Amino acid sequence: MKVLITGCNGQVGHCLTERLNHQVEVLALDYEGLDITNRGAVFSTVTEFQPDYIINAAAHTAVDRAEQEVELSYAINCDGPSYLAQAAKECGAVMLHISTDYVFDGTGDRPYQESDSCGPQGIYGLSKLAGEQAVAEHCPRHLILRTAWVFGEHGNNFVKTMLRLAERRDELSVVGDQFGGPTYAGDIADALVTMVQYLEQGNQAKWGVYHFSGMPYASWFDFASTIFKVAELHDVLSKQPKLSAIPTSAYPTPAKRPVNSRLDCSKIENQFGIKPSDWNTALNNIKAYK
């Protein structure tokens, strides 16, 4: 089995490469190895390597910068996946693609299901939704994994930001009225590997979109509070900062954040037996986040 991984230096891409490197033949590429916005380079790489699976972990994830970097966002989040999907179909590969909760408007009062209507509120979400649509259009054998609030030992994320701020400040204010499922990058990688293994065993899967994120649902304030408790318990912090919950309106950003980022993950569990990410357990490795 041969697997092409794009975005191998990102949070999920890094974990994927670690997990698959010693199991199968892997070609793991970052931007320098493969610019997915270059159609010719994509087709040349795929034609030469002839992968059985293409896992696209490359993305423009700077949500606020995306509001100004519109062309770049669409190039990376839509054009790139489109080229990969076209190349996947041509060589007979299965395409796995990572997407986001930002494809929804975030106003619902329940966890979002895969069949719910999308309504992105910013360029990041719009470009990611366009990427989903391009993958579905160009490669019938596709699995799109929507996730949210990604964190891990590698790369930049909320956990590392909170730990860094806690070392400098005695008091912190964190948004308390946005809710979602913090998701460990290693668990996302494991979910993708499980999907590949399921197909390799000759099982038939329903192609399309699946949700995968962490449980239990929490606010950013709840998440930060748990981070600090665990950090103090593991001697990563000498003491916890005083935390205050603030509304979204008190922390304006260029891009609108979804108030409701909760994803219903029952479909992926029913199809592949994949349970939601347990973010509380993942935080026990908090010493690795320093």
C-alpha positions in Angstrom: 0.0 0.0 0.0 1.3 3.5 -0.9 0.1 6.7 0.8 0.7 10.2 -0.3 0.4 12.8 2.6 0.4 16.5 1.9 0.9 19.1 4.6 3.2 16.7 6.5 4.5 19.5 8.8 1.1 20.5 10.0 -0.5 19.3 13.3 -2.3 16.4 11.7 0.1 15.8 8.9 3.0 15.3 11.3 1.0 12.7 13.3 -0.1 10.9 10.2 3.5 10.6 8.9 4.7 9.3 12.3 1.9 6.7 12.4 2.2 5.5 8.8 5.9 5.7 8.1 6.8 2.3 9.4 3.6 0.5 8.3 3.3 1.3 4.6 5.2 3.1 1.8 4.7 6.8 2.5 5.5 9.9 0.5 5.1 12.7 3.0 5.4 16.2 1.6 5.3 19.7 2.9 4.9 22.9 0.8 8.5 22.8 -0.3 8.1 19.2 -1.5 4.8 19.8 -3.2 2.9 23.1 -3.8 -0.6 21.7 -4.1 -1.7 24.9 -5.8 0.5 24.0 -8.8 -1.6 21.6 -10.9 1.4 20.4 -13.0 3.4 19.6 -9.9 0.5 17.7 -8.3 -0.1 15.5 -11.4 3.6 14.9 -11.8 4.0 13.8 -8.2 0.9 11.6 -8.2 1.7 10.0 -11.6 5.3 9.2 -10.5 4.4 7.8 -7.0 1.1 6.1 -8.0 -0.5 6.2 -4.5 -3.4 4.0 -3.4 -4.5 6.8 -1.0 -4.0 10.5 -1.0 -4.5 12.2 2.4 -4.6 16.0 2.1 -3.6 17.6 5.4 -2.5 20.8 3.8 -4.6 24.0 4.4 -4.5 27.7 4.9 -5.8 27.8 8.5 -5.0 31.4 9.5 -8.7 32.3 10.0 -8.2 36.0 10.5 -5.6 36.5 7.8 -7.8 34.7 5.3 -10.1 37.7 5.3 -7.3 39.6 3.6 -5.6 36.7 1.9 -8.6 35.7 -0.2 -6.8 34.4 -3.3 -4.3 32.5 -1.2 -7.0 30.9 0.9 -8.9 29.7 -2.2 -5.7 28.5 -3.9 -4.7 26.3 -0.9 -8.1 25.3 0.4 -10.0 24.8 -2.9 -7.7 24.7 -5.9 -5.2 22.4 -4.3 -7.7 19.8 -3.1 -9.3 20.0 -6.6 -6.0 19.1 -8.3 -5.3 16.3 -5.8 -8.8 14.9 -6.3 -8.4 15.0 -10.1 -5.1 13.3 -9.9 -6.5 10.7 -7.4 -9.3 9.8 -9.8 -6.8 9.5 -12.7 -4.6 7.1 -10.9 -7.4 5.2 -9.1 -6.5 6.4 -5.6 -8.9 7.1 -2.8 -8.9 10.7 -1.6 -9.1 11.6 2.1 -9.4 15.3 2.8 -9.6 17.2 6.1 -12.2 20.0 6.5 -13.6 22.1 9.3 -16.6 23.1 11.4 -16.3 26.6 9.9 -18.4 25.4 6.9 -21.4 26.0 9.2 -22.7 29.3 10.3 -22.4 28.3 14.0 -25.9 29.4 15.0 -27.6 26.1 15.6 -28.7 24.9 19.0 -27.6 21.3 18.5 -24.5 19.5 17.2 -24.2 19.7 13.5 -24.8 16.6 11.4 -23.2 15.9 8.0 -26.5 16.5 6.2 -27.1 19.9 7.8 -27.0 23.0 5.5 -23.7 24.8 5.3 -23.4 28.6 5.7 -19.8 29.7 6.1 -19.4 33.2 7.8 -15.9 34.0 6.5 -13.3 33.4 3.8 -11.7 30.5 5.6 -15.0 28.6 5.9 -16.0 29.5 2.3 -12.8 28.4 0.9 -12.9 25.1 2.8 -16.4 24.4 1.7 -15.4 25.1 -1.9 -12.6 22.6 -1.4 -15.0 19.9 -0.1 -17.2 20.5 -3.2 -14.2 20.2 -5.5 -13.1 16.9 -4.0 -16.6 15.5 -4.2 -16.9 16.6 -7.8 -13.6 15.3 -9.1 -13.0 12.1 -7.1 -16.1 9.9 -6.5 -14.0 7.7 -4.1 -13.5 10.3 -1.4 -13.8 10.7 2.4 -14.0 14.2 3.8 -13.3 14.5 7.5 -14.6 17.7 9.2 -13.0 18.4 12.5 -12.7 21.3 15.0 -10.5 23.0 17.6 -7.4 21.0 16.8 -4.5 20.8 19.2 -1.4 18.7 19.6 2.3 18.6 20.6 3.4 19.7 17.1 2.7 23.2 15.7 0.8 26.1 17.1 -2.5 25.7 18.9 -4.7 26.9 21.8 -3.1 24.7 24.4 0.4 26.0 23.6 -0.9 29.6 23.6 -2.6 29.2 27.0 0.5 27.7 28.5 2.6 30.5 27.1 0.3 33.2 28.4 0.0 31.6 31.8 3.7 32.0 32.3 3.5 35.7 31.7 0.2 36.7 33.3 -1.6 36.2 36.6 -5.0 36.8 35.1 -6.5 35.8 31.7 -9.8 36.4 30.0 -11.1 33.6 27.7 -14.3 33.5 25.5 -17.0 31.5 27.3 -19.9 31.6 24.9 -18.4 29.6 21.9 -18.9 25.8 22.2 -17.2 23.0 20.4 -15.2 19.8 20.7 -11.4 20.2 21.3 -9.8 17.5 19.1 -6.4 16.0 19.6 -4.4 15.9 16.3 -3.1 12.4 17.0 -6.7 11.2 17.3 -7.5 12.8 13.9 -4.5 11.0 12.4 -5.7 7.7 14.0 -9.2 8.2 12.6 -7.8 8.7 9.1 -5.6 5.6 9.4 -8.6 3.5 10.7 -10.6 4.6 7.6 -7.7 3.5 5.3 -7.4 0.2 7.1 -11.1 -0.4 6.9 -11.0 0.0 3.1 -7.8 -2.1 2.8 -9.6 -5.0 4.6 -12.1 -5.0 1.7 -14.9 -3.3 3.4 -17.3 -1.1 1.5 -17.7 2.4 2.9 -20.2 5.2 2.1 -18.2 7.9 0.3 -18.7 11.4 1.5 -18.5 13.6 4.5 -17.9 12.5 8.1 -17.6 14.5 11.4 -14.9 13.8 13.9 -14.1 15.9 17.0 -13.6 15.8 20.7 -15.9 15.0 23.6 -17.1 16.3 25.9 -18.2 19.5 24.3 -16.8 22.6 26.0 -16.4 26.4 25.8 -13.0 27.9 25.2 -13.2 29.0 28.9 -13.9 25.4 30.0 -11.0 24.1 27.8 -8.6 26.7 29.2 -9.6 25.9 32.7 -8.9 22.2 32.2 -5.6 22.9 30.5 -4.4 24.9 33.6 -5.6 22.3 36.1 -3.8 19.6 34.2 -0.7 21.7 33.7 -0.4 22.4 37.5 -1.0 18.8 38.3 1.9 17.7 36.0 4.2 20.5 37.2 4.1 22.3 33.9 2.8 25.4 35.7 3.7 26.4 39.2 0.3 28.0 39.7 -2.9 28.6 37.7 -3.7 32.1 36.4 -7.1 33.6 37.5 -9.5 32.9 34.6 -12.5 35.1 33.6 -15.1 34.1 31.0 -15.9 36.9 28.5 -18.5 37.0 25.7 -17.4 36.9 22.0 -18.4 40.5 21.7 -15.6 41.5 24.1 -13.0 39.9 21.9 -13.6 41.1 18.4 -11.6 39.4 15.5 -11.5 40.1 11.8 -13.2 36.8 11.1 -16.4 35.8 12.7 -16.1 32.7 14.9 -18.9 30.1 15.1 -20.7 30.2 18.4 -21.7 26.6 18.0 -18.9 24.4 16.7 -20.3 21.1 18.1 -20.1 18.3 15.6 -22.3 15.1 15.8 -19.9 12.2 15.4 -22.3 9.3 15.3 -22.0 8.7 11.6 -18.3 7.9 11.7 -18.8 5.7 14.7 -21.6 3.8 13.0 -19.6 3.3 9.7 -16.0 2.9 10.9 -16.3 2.2 14.7 -14.4 5.4 15.4 -15.3 7.1 18.7 -14.9 10.8 19.4 -11.5 12.1 20.5 -11.0 12.2 24.3 -9.4 15.5 24.8 -9.1 15.2 28.5 -7.0 12.1 28.2 -4.8 13.7 25.5 -4.0 16.6 27.8 -2.3 14.1 30.2 0.7 14.4 27.8 0.8 18.2 28.5 4.6 18.2 29.3 5.2 17.6 25.6 3.5 20.9 24.8 6.2 23.0 26.3 
